[in-house]
Amino acid sequence: MIMVPRGTVLPMTTMTLREFRDGAGRVLEAIERTHEPVIITKYERPVAVLIGIDEWEELEAFRDRKDSAAIARSQAEGQFVPLAAALESLGVDPREVEALLADRVGGEAA
């Protein structure tokens, strides 16, 4: 992973949606090979950024660490953290967890 000073804007490849559509396979191969993100534009406005799976996993791990640290700080400060709020801060839908738990115990979710 390349470390750059905070606030530094790195040059990224930018392409239109049409260019991406016409060469999606080549674009994905380039992202996988170079690990460089690609900005996709629509009507000259940036609408998406494509990144490699390794970069995505790093971002998700960073978010998880950040969320876990926030939960730990709240607990250390004696603040009650409801399970639903903790799950949502980790990007997990509490209803999905409830349904999974109900399936495991073979009954209705509380």
Secondary structure, DSSP 8 states (H G I E B T S, - for coil): -----TT-----EEEEHHHHHHTHHHHHHHHHHH---EEEEETTEEEEEE--HHHHHHHHHHHHHHHHHHHHHHHHTT----HHHHHHHTT--HHHHHHHHHHHHTS---
